[in-house]
Amino acid sequence: MCIMHINSSPKTLKTANLLGAVAGLVNNRLEEELKVHPNANSTASAALNVIGMFGVCSIGQLAKGLCLSHSAMVRLTEKMELSGWVSRLAGEDKRVVNLELTVSGKKHLRDVLDTRLGTLKPIVSKLSATHQKQLEKILSLLIEDSVR
């Protein structure tokens, strides 16, 4: 489809393109920095981050939050298990598999968060304090909307 025929205002289109460009830049930098282990990637890092935030998380919840199919999340879970980062917990409902971080997973998550901060701080620090607060509010809105 020709870009001129998209039913969006030029301003919305420009904003979407800029967001996509920044997302791509950030993702590429994080992928480069986080690829220190064969099973380490930004999706695994995001999964560990979510489990770390909530303590225990089901495979289904993770799949929804990370916008992955259930089968893709199961494969990622198996890789994280093989790496020693997560362990499975049986839930009351035997169909639900919950995950929690292992000691090794918590350490890896700390390393991931340190790496993420080191990678993103130079980008964010280019913004004024006011712009950083505005960006935080905008990103929070986008994140909240994506997990509902």
N, CA and C atoms as an extended XYZ file, in Angstrom:
444
Properties=species:S:1:pos:R:3:atomname:S:1:resname:S:1:resid:I:1 pbc="F F F"
N         0.843       -1.173        0.000 N   MET     1
C         0.000        0.000        0.000 CA  MET     1
C         0.890        1.239        0.000 C   MET     1
N         0.530        2.190       -0.794 N   CYS     2
C         1.269        3.446       -0.868 CA  CYS     2
C         1.085        4.219        0.428 C   CYS     2
N         2.148        4.791        0.902 N   ILE     3
C         2.100        5.522        2.169 CA  ILE     3
C         1.115        6.691        2.111 C   ILE     3
N         0.876        7.231        0.937 N   MET     4
C        -0.039        8.358        0.792 CA  MET     4
C        -1.500        7.933        0.954 C   MET     4
N        -1.794        6.649        0.866 N   HIS     5
C        -3.172        6.185        0.946 CA  HIS     5
C        -3.540        5.616        2.311 C   HIS     5
N        -2.651        5.694        3.249 N   ILE     6
C        -2.966        5.227        4.597 CA  ILE     6
C        -3.914        6.237        5.235 C   ILE     6
N        -4.954        5.735        5.893 N   ASN     7
C        -5.958        6.612        6.491 CA  ASN     7
C        -5.485        7.162        7.831 C   ASN     7
N        -4.417        7.899        7.825 N   SER     8
C        -3.890        8.544        9.018 CA  SER     8
C        -3.472        9.948        8.648 C   SER     8
N        -3.541       10.816        9.639 N   SER     9
C        -3.068       12.174        9.385 CA  SER     9
C        -1.554       12.147        9.242 C   SER     9
N        -0.992       13.091        8.501 N   PRO    10
C         0.467       13.129        8.351 CA  PRO    10
C         1.183       13.220        9.697 C   PRO    10
N         0.587       13.935       10.645 N   LYS    11
C         1.208       14.082       11.970 CA  LYS    11
C         1.227       12.739       12.701 C   LYS    11
N         0.114       11.995       12.653 N   THR    12
C         0.060       10.676       13.284 CA  THR    12
C         1.044        9.734       12.625 C   THR    12
N         1.112        9.790       11.304 N   LEU    13
C         2.032        8.937       10.559 CA  LEU    13
C         3.477        9.246       10.934 C   LEU    13
N         3.802       10.529       11.049 N   LYS    14
C         5.164       10.922       11.432 CA  LYS    14
C         5.479       10.429       12.842 C   LYS    14
N         4.547       10.598       13.772 N   THR    15
C         4.754       10.140       15.150 CA  THR    15
C         4.963        8.635       15.186 C   THR    15
N         4.133        7.905       14.449 N   ALA    16
C         4.263        6.442       14.411 CA  ALA    16
C         5.608        6.030       13.819 C   ALA    16
N         6.029        6.705       12.759 N   ASN    17
C         7.322        6.390       12.146 CA  ASN    17
C         8.477        6.692       13.088 C   ASN    17
N         8.411        7.819       13.795 N   LEU    18
C         9.462        8.157       14.757 CA  LEU    18
C         9.505        7.145       15.897 C   LEU    18
N         8.334        6.757       16.391 N   LEU    19
C         8.285        5.753       17.457 CA  LEU    19
C         8.891        4.442       16.979 C   LEU    19
N         8.551        4.042       15.763 N   GLY    20
C         9.113        2.813       15.202 CA  GLY    20
C        10.620        2.887       15.043 C   GLY    20
N        11.111        4.044       14.611 N   ALA    21
C        12.559        4.212       14.437 CA  ALA    21
C        13.286        4.136       15.774 C   ALA    21
N        12.745        4.810       16.791 N   VAL    22
C        13.368        4.774       18.120 CA  VAL    22
C        13.282        3.368       18.700 C   VAL    22
N        12.138        2.710       18.536 N   ALA    23
C        11.990        1.338       19.038 CA  ALA    23
C        13.009        0.414       18.381 C   ALA    23
N        13.195        0.565       17.078 N   GLY    24
C        14.184       -0.253       16.371 CA  GLY    24
C        15.594        0.011       16.860 C   GLY    24
N        15.933        1.280       17.043 N   LEU    25
C        17.255        1.661       17.545 CA  LEU    25
C        17.504        1.061       18.924 C   LEU    25
N        16.541        1.245       19.818 N   VAL    26
C        16.679        0.726       21.181 CA  VAL    26
C        16.780       -0.794       21.157 C   VAL    26
N        15.919       -1.445       20.391 N   ASN    27
C        15.939       -2.906       20.320 CA  ASN    27
C        17.279       -3.419       19.800 C   ASN    27
N        17.792       -2.802       18.748 N   ASN    28
C        19.081       -3.236       18.193 CA  ASN    28
C        20.206       -3.090       19.206 C   ASN    28
N        20.229       -1.972       19.914 N   ARG    29
C        21.281       -1.763       20.920 CA  ARG    29
C        21.162       -2.771       22.059 C   ARG    29
N        19.938       -3.011       22.513 N   LEU    30
C        19.748       -3.977       23.601 CA  LEU    30
C        20.109       -5.386       23.157 C   LEU    30
N        19.701       -5.764       21.950 N   GLU    31
C        20.032       -7.103       21.438 CA  GLU    31
C        21.542       -7.306       21.405 C   GLU    31
N        22.271       -6.295       20.952 N   GLU    32
C        23.736       -6.396       20.895 CA  GLU    32
C        24.324       -6.586       22.285 C   GLU    32
N        23.843       -5.810       23.243 N   GLU    33
C        24.399       -5.844       24.597 CA  GLU    33
C        23.988       -7.093       25.372 C   GLU    33
N        22.783       -7.587       25.123 N   LEU    34
C        22.257       -8.698       25.922 CA  LEU    34
C        22.639      -10.069       25.381 C   LEU    34
N        23.190      -10.140       24.201 N   LYS    35
C        23.491      -11.441       23.583 CA  LYS    35
C        24.813      -11.992       24.120 C   LYS    35
N        24.826      -12.301       25.421 N   VAL    36
C        26.026      -12.856       26.055 CA  VAL    36
C        25.865      -14.343       26.336 C   VAL    36
N        24.691      -14.869       26.059 N   HIS    37
C        24.362      -16.262       26.329 CA  HIS    37
C        23.521      -16.750       25.156 C   HIS    37
N        23.674      -18.010       24.744 N   PRO    38
C        22.910      -18.498       23.586 CA  PRO    38
C        21.397      -18.322       23.721 C   PRO    38
N        20.870      -18.390       24.941 N   ASN    39
C        19.428      -18.260       25.132 CA  ASN    39
C        19.015      -16.854       25.560 C   ASN    39
N        19.963      -15.924       25.569 N   ALA    40
C        19.652      -14.557       25.978 CA  ALA    40
C        19.254      -13.735       24.758 C   ALA    40
N        18.107      -13.100       24.856 N   ASN    41
C        17.669      -12.142       23.845 CA  ASN    41
C        16.689      -11.197       24.517 C   ASN    41
N        16.220      -10.209       23.791 N   SER    42
C        15.357       -9.210       24.419 CA  SER    42
C        14.030       -9.808       24.887 C   SER    42
N        13.535      -10.831       24.210 N   THR    43
C        12.283      -11.457       24.633 CA  THR    43
C        12.478      -12.220       25.937 C   THR    43
N        13.561      -12.969       26.045 N   ALA    44
C        13.858      -13.675       27.294 CA  ALA    44
C        14.072      -12.669       28.417 C   ALA    44
N        14.764      -11.583       28.117 N   SER    45
C        15.002      -10.549       29.129 CA  SER    45
C        13.689       -9.931       29.590 C   SER    45
N        12.789       -9.662       28.646 N   ALA    46
C        11.486       -9.103       28.999 CA  ALA    46
C        10.696      -10.084       29.857 C   ALA    46
N        10.752      -11.367       29.516 N   ALA    47
C        10.045      -12.387       30.298 CA  ALA    47
C        10.593      -12.444       31.719 C   ALA    47
N        11.907      -12.441       31.858 N   LEU    48
C        12.516      -12.461       33.190 CA  LEU    48
C        12.119      -11.220       33.981 C   LEU    48
N        12.068      -10.086       33.308 N   ASN    49
C        11.684       -8.840       33.959 CA  ASN    49
C        10.253       -8.919       34.489 C   ASN    49
N         9.341       -9.442       33.682 N   VAL    50
C         7.942       -9.567       34.106 CA  VAL    50
C         7.828      -10.531       35.288 C   VAL    50
N         8.476      -11.679       35.198 N   ILE    51
C         8.430      -12.642       36.307 CA  ILE    51
C         9.032      -12.012       37.557 C   ILE    51
N        10.134      -11.281       37.387 N   GLY    52
C        10.769      -10.617       38.520 CA  GLY    52
C         9.868       -9.583       39.167 C   GLY    52
N         9.075       -8.870       38.363 N   MET    53
C         8.166       -7.850       38.896 CA  MET    53
C         7.019       -8.474       39.681 C   MET    53
N         6.499       -9.607       39.191 N   PHE    54
C         5.311      -10.197       39.799 CA  PHE    54
C         5.622      -11.367       40.726 C   PHE    54
N         6.850      -11.870       40.714 N   GLY    55
C         7.227      -12.982       41.584 CA  GLY    55
C         6.921      -14.326       40.961 C   GLY    55
N         5.688      -14.533       40.599 N   VAL    56
C         5.247      -15.762       39.932 CA  VAL    56
C         4.342      -15.335       38.786 C   VAL    56
N         4.490      -15.996       37.659 N   CYS    57
C         3.715      -15.629       36.476 CA  CYS    57
C         3.434      -16.888       35.671 C   CYS    57
N         2.234      -17.007       35.134 N   SER    58
C         1.918      -18.183       34.324 CA  SER    58
C         2.454      -18.004       32.905 C   SER    58
N         2.639      -19.120       32.230 N   ILE    59
C         3.082      -19.076       30.839 CA  ILE    59
C         2.059      -18.307       29.998 C   ILE    59
N         0.778      -18.512       30.258 N   GLY    60
C        -0.272      -17.804       29.526 CA  GLY    60
C        -0.217      -16.299       29.740 C   GLY    60
N        -0.008      -15.872       30.985 N   GLN    61
C         0.096      -14.441       31.273 CA  GLN    61
C         1.303      -13.830       30.566 C   GLN    61
N         2.422      -14.550       30.613 N   LEU    62
C         3.627      -14.060       29.938 CA  LEU    62
C         3.403      -13.946       28.436 C   LEU    62
N         2.785      -14.958       27.848 N   ALA    63
C         2.524      -14.941       26.405 CA  ALA    63
C         1.699      -13.715       26.034 C   ALA    63
N         0.654      -13.444       26.813 N   LYS    64
C        -0.200      -12.290       26.535 CA  LYS    64
C         0.580      -10.990       26.699 C   LYS    64
N         1.302      -10.859       27.801 N   GLY    65
C         2.047       -9.631       28.072 CA  GLY    65
C         3.153       -9.353       27.072 C   GLY    65
N         3.748      -10.413       26.525 N   LEU    66
C         4.851      -10.251       25.574 CA  LEU    66
C         4.393      -10.360       24.120 C   LEU    66
N         3.074      -10.513       23.932 N   CYS    67
C         2.492      -10.628       22.584 CA  CYS    67
C         3.086      -11.802       21.814 C   CYS    67
N         3.206      -12.940       22.487 N   LEU    68
C         3.700      -14.168       21.866 CA  LEU    68
C         2.585      -15.198       21.836 C   LEU    68
N         2.667      -16.125       20.910 N   SER    69
C         1.733      -17.246       20.926 CA  SER    69
C         2.077      -18.118       22.130 C   SER    69
N         1.117      -18.914       22.563 N   HIS    70
C         1.364      -19.798       23.702 CA  HIS    70
C         2.507      -20.758       23.397 C   HIS    70
N         2.526      -21.300       22.181 N   SER    71
C         3.580      -22.260       21.834 CA  SER    71
C         4.957      -21.592       21.812 C   SER    71
N         5.034      -20.346       21.349 N   ALA    72
C         6.320      -19.628       21.357 CA  ALA    72
C         6.775      -19.371       22.787 C   ALA    72
N         5.815      -19.072       23.673 N   MET    73
C         6.170      -18.836       25.073 CA  MET    73
C         6.641      -20.122       25.732 C   MET    73
N         6.020      -21.253       25.381 N   VAL    74
C         6.457      -22.549       25.922 CA  VAL    74
C         7.894      -22.829       25.487 C   VAL    74
N         8.200      -22.573       24.219 N   ARG    75
C         9.582      -22.791       23.733 CA  ARG    75
C        10.568      -21.879       24.453 C   ARG    75
N        10.189      -20.622       24.648 N   LEU    76
C        11.057      -19.692       25.366 CA  LEU    76
C        11.233      -20.143       26.814 C   LEU    76
N        10.160      -20.621       27.429 N   THR    77
C        10.238      -21.122       28.803 CA  THR    77
C        11.223      -22.278       28.893 C   THR    77
N        11.161      -23.180       27.928 N   GLU    78
C        12.089      -24.320       27.931 CA  GLU    78
C        13.536      -23.849       27.847 C   GLU    78
N        13.805      -22.843       27.019 N   LYS    79
C        15.166      -22.306       26.913 CA  LYS    79
C        15.599      -21.650       28.224 C   LYS    79
N        14.679      -20.913       28.846 N   MET    80
C        15.020      -20.253       30.112 CA  MET    80
C        15.233      -21.279       31.219 C   MET    80
N        14.464      -22.360       31.169 N   GLU    81
C        14.654      -23.453       32.132 CA  GLU    81
C        16.013      -24.117       31.943 C   GLU    81
N        16.366      -24.414       30.690 N   LEU    82
C        17.663      -25.026       30.395 CA  LEU    82
C        18.821      -24.138       30.839 C   LEU    82
N        18.611      -22.836       30.790 N   SER    83
C        19.640      -21.892       31.228 CA  SER    83
C        19.690      -21.781       32.748 C   SER    83
N        18.684      -22.365       33.409 N   GLY    84
C        18.645      -22.320       34.869 CA  GLY    84
C        18.060      -21.040       35.430 C   GLY    84
N        17.323      -20.285       34.612 N   TRP    85
C        16.796      -18.992       35.039 CA  TRP    85
C        15.405      -19.065       35.655 C   TRP    85
N        14.603      -20.059       35.271 N   VAL    86
C        13.245      -20.185       35.808 CA  VAL    86
C        12.982      -21.624       36.217 C   VAL    86
N        12.029      -21.766       37.127 N   SER    87
C        11.547      -23.105       37.469 CA  SER    87
C        10.026      -23.082       37.385 C   SER    87
N         9.470      -24.243       37.107 N   ARG    88
C         8.016      -24.377       36.964 CA  ARG    88
C         7.396      -24.701       38.314 C   ARG    88
N         6.221      -24.135       38.534 N   LEU    89
C         5.443      -24.408       39.735 CA  LEU    89
C         4.070      -24.895       39.307 C   LEU    89
N         3.600      -25.929       39.938 N   ALA    90
C         2.248      -26.411       39.643 CA  ALA    90
C         1.244      -25.454       40.282 C   ALA    90
N         0.210      -25.132       39.535 N   GLY    91
C        -0.843      -24.284       40.067 CA  GLY    91
C        -2.002      -25.135       40.557 C   GLY    91
N        -2.999      -24.484       41.145 N   GLU    92
C        -4.192      -25.219       41.573 CA  GLU    92
C        -4.858      -25.865       40.367 C   GLU    92
N        -4.920      -25.114       39.283 N   ASP    93
C        -5.438      -25.628       38.022 CA  ASP    93
C        -4.275      -26.330       37.325 C   ASP    93
N        -4.378      -27.618       37.154 N   LYS    94
C        -3.263      -28.414       36.603 CA  LYS    94
C        -2.919      -28.035       35.164 C   LYS    94
N        -3.819      -27.299       34.498 N   ARG    95
C        -3.540      -26.873       33.122 CA  ARG    95
C        -2.642      -25.640       33.081 C   ARG    95
N        -2.509      -24.969       34.207 N   VAL    96
C        -1.737      -23.728       34.277 CA  VAL    96
C        -0.351      -24.018       34.830 C   VAL    96
N         0.661      -23.567       34.114 N   VAL    97
C         2.045      -23.716       34.568 CA  VAL    97
C         2.560      -22.338       34.962 C   VAL    97
N         2.942      -22.212       36.219 N   ASN    98
C         3.495      -20.961       36.713 CA  ASN    98
C         5.009      -21.026       36.702 C   ASN    98
N         5.622      -19.867       36.570 N   LEU    99
C         7.074      -19.769       36.543 CA  LEU    99
C         7.542      -18.823       37.635 C   LEU    99
N         8.699      -19.147       38.209 N   GLU   100
C         9.349      -18.224       39.127 CA  GLU   100
C        10.833      -18.202       38.808 C   GLU   100
N        11.488      -17.116       39.173 N   LEU   101
C        12.919      -17.009       38.926 CA  LEU   101
C        13.689      -17.873       39.914 C   LEU   101
N        14.737      -18.494       39.431 N   THR   102
C        15.671      -19.213       40.298 CA  THR   102
C        16.685      -18.192       40.817 C   THR   102
N        17.569      -18.626       41.689 N   VAL   103
C        18.644      -17.745       42.160 CA  VAL   103
C        19.462      -17.262       40.967 C   VAL   103
N        19.779      -18.181       40.062 N   SER   104
C        20.530      -17.834       38.852 CA  SER   104
C        19.730      -16.869       37.977 C   SER   104
N        18.417      -17.070       37.906 N   GLY   105
C        17.556      -16.184       37.126 CA  GLY   105
C        17.518      -14.779       37.703 C   GLY   105
N        17.494      -14.679       39.039 N   LYS   106
C        17.502      -13.359       39.689 CA  LYS   106
C        18.817      -12.635       39.413 C   LYS   106
N        19.919      -13.374       39.454 N   LYS   107
C        21.222      -12.769       39.161 CA  LYS   107
C        21.269      -12.320       37.702 C   LYS   107
N        20.796      -13.192       36.812 N   HIS   108
C        20.797      -12.834       35.389 CA  HIS   108
C        19.916      -11.609       35.154 C   HIS   108
N        18.773      -11.540       35.823 N   LEU   109
C        17.887      -10.386       35.677 CA  LEU   109
C        18.588       -9.115       36.147 C   LEU   109
N        19.295       -9.169       37.269 N   ARG   110
C        20.044       -7.989       37.729 CA  ARG   110
C        21.062       -7.552       36.669 C   ARG   110
N        21.753       -8.536       36.089 N   ASP   111
C        22.721       -8.227       35.024 CA  ASP   111
C        22.027       -7.599       33.816 C   ASP   111
N        20.868       -8.150       33.455 N   VAL   112
C        20.095       -7.622       32.320 CA  VAL   112
C        19.667       -6.184       32.594 C   VAL   112
N        19.166       -5.932       33.803 N   LEU   113
C        18.707       -4.585       34.138 CA  LEU   113
C        19.866       -3.594       34.174 C   LEU   113
N        21.018       -4.033       34.680 N   ASP   114
C        22.211       -3.174       34.661 CA  ASP   114
C        22.616       -2.859       33.225 C   ASP   114
N        22.591       -3.881       32.375 N   THR   115
C        22.941       -3.689       30.963 CA  THR   115
C        21.936       -2.774       30.287 C   THR   115
N        20.652       -2.996       30.569 N   ARG   116
C        19.600       -2.164       29.980 CA  ARG   116
C        19.795       -0.702       30.380 C   ARG   116
N        20.048       -0.481       31.671 N   LEU   117
C        20.256        0.884       32.145 CA  LEU   117
C        21.473        1.513       31.465 C   LEU   117
N        22.558        0.756       31.387 N   GLY   118
C        23.763        1.271       30.741 CA  GLY   118
C        23.560        1.580       29.269 C   GLY   118
N        22.709        0.817       28.621 N   THR   119
C        22.435        1.020       27.198 CA  THR   119
C        21.472        2.179       26.970 C   THR   119
N        20.465        2.294       27.817 N   LEU   120
C        19.416        3.285       27.595 CA  LEU   120
C        19.694        4.645       28.224 C   LEU   120
N        20.510        4.666       29.276 N   LYS   121
C        20.774        5.936       29.958 CA  LYS   121
C        21.334        7.001       29.016 C   LYS   121
N        22.301        6.668       28.142 N   PRO   122
C        22.800        7.704       27.221 CA  PRO   122
C        21.719        8.249       26.280 C   PRO   122
N        20.754        7.418       25.934 N   ILE   123
C        19.672        7.871       25.053 CA  ILE   123
C        18.738        8.798       25.818 C   ILE   123
N        18.298        8.352       26.995 N   VAL   124
C        17.337        9.119       27.792 CA  VAL   124
C        17.970       10.404       28.326 C   VAL   124
N        19.255       10.362       28.645 N   SER   125
C        19.913       11.537       29.236 CA  SER   125
C        20.007       12.711       28.265 C   SER   125
N        19.745       12.477       26.991 N   LYS   126
C        19.732       13.570       26.012 CA  LYS   126
C        18.491       14.446       26.184 C   LYS   126
N        17.512       13.942       26.934 N   LEU   127
C        16.274       14.680       27.166 CA  LEU   127
C        16.378       15.496       28.448 C   LEU   127
N        15.681       16.617       28.483 N   SER   128
C        15.608       17.404       29.717 CA  SER   128
C        14.807       16.609       30.748 C   SER   128
N        14.897       17.022       32.003 N   ALA   129
C        14.144       16.349       33.067 CA  ALA   129
C        12.644       16.398       32.776 C   ALA   129
N        12.178       17.518       32.263 N   THR   130
C        10.755       17.660       31.917 CA  THR   130
C        10.367       16.684       30.814 C   THR   130
N        11.184       16.601       29.781 N   HIS   131
C        10.896       15.674       28.684 CA  HIS   131
C        10.968       14.220       29.152 C   HIS   131
N        11.884       13.915       30.060 N   GLN   132
C        11.965       12.550       30.596 CA  GLN   132
C        10.677       12.188       31.333 C   GLN   132
N        10.144       13.121       32.124 N   LYS   133
C         8.884       12.866       32.841 CA  LYS   133
C         7.730       12.678       31.858 C   LYS   133
N         7.704       13.502       30.812 N   GLN   134
C         6.658       13.366       29.796 CA  GLN   134
C         6.766       12.017       29.087 C   GLN   134
N         7.987       11.640       28.727 N   LEU   135
C         8.200       10.357       28.057 CA  LEU   135
C         7.780        9.203       28.962 C   LEU   135
N         8.115        9.297       30.242 N   GLU   136
C         7.730        8.247       31.188 CA  GLU   136
C         6.213        8.076       31.227 C   GLU   136
N         5.482        9.184       31.270 N   LYS   137
C         4.017        9.116       31.290 CA  LYS   137
C         3.479        8.489       30.003 C   LYS   137
N         4.020        8.912       28.878 N   ILE   138
C         3.568        8.385       27.584 CA  ILE   138
C         3.856        6.891       27.484 C   ILE   138
N         5.080        6.491       27.832 N   LEU   139
C         5.446        5.071       27.752 CA  LEU   139
C         4.607        4.235       28.711 C   LEU   139
N         4.330        4.769       29.902 N   SER   140
C         3.487        4.044       30.861 CA  SER   140
C         2.094        3.813       30.291 C   SER   140
N         1.538        4.832       29.633 N   LEU   141
C         0.221        4.678       28.998 CA  LEU   141
C         0.251        3.595       27.926 C   LEU   141
N         1.293        3.609       27.100 N   LEU   142
C         1.394        2.618       26.026 CA  LEU   142
C         1.556        1.209       26.581 C   LEU   142
N         2.358        1.055       27.626 N   ILE   143
C         2.570       -0.263       28.240 CA  ILE   143
C         1.281       -0.759       28.883 C   ILE   143
N         0.629        0.095       29.668 N   GLU   144
C        -0.614       -0.308       30.336 CA  GLU   144
C        -1.655       -0.756       29.319 C   GLU   144
N        -1.761       -0.024       28.232 N   ASP   145
C        -2.745       -0.356       27.204 CA  ASP   145
C        -2.421       -1.686       26.528 C   ASP   145
N        -1.148       -1.996       26.390 N   SER   146
C        -0.770       -3.216       25.661 CA  SER   146
C        -0.993       -4.490       26.461 C   SER   146
N        -1.048       -4.413       27.782 N   VAL   147
C        -1.236       -5.630       28.580 CA  VAL   147
C        -2.675       -5.828       29.032 C   VAL   147
N        -3.566       -4.945       28.642 N   ARG   148
C        -4.987       -5.104       28.998 CA  ARG   148
C        -5.687       -6.001       28.032 C   ARG   148
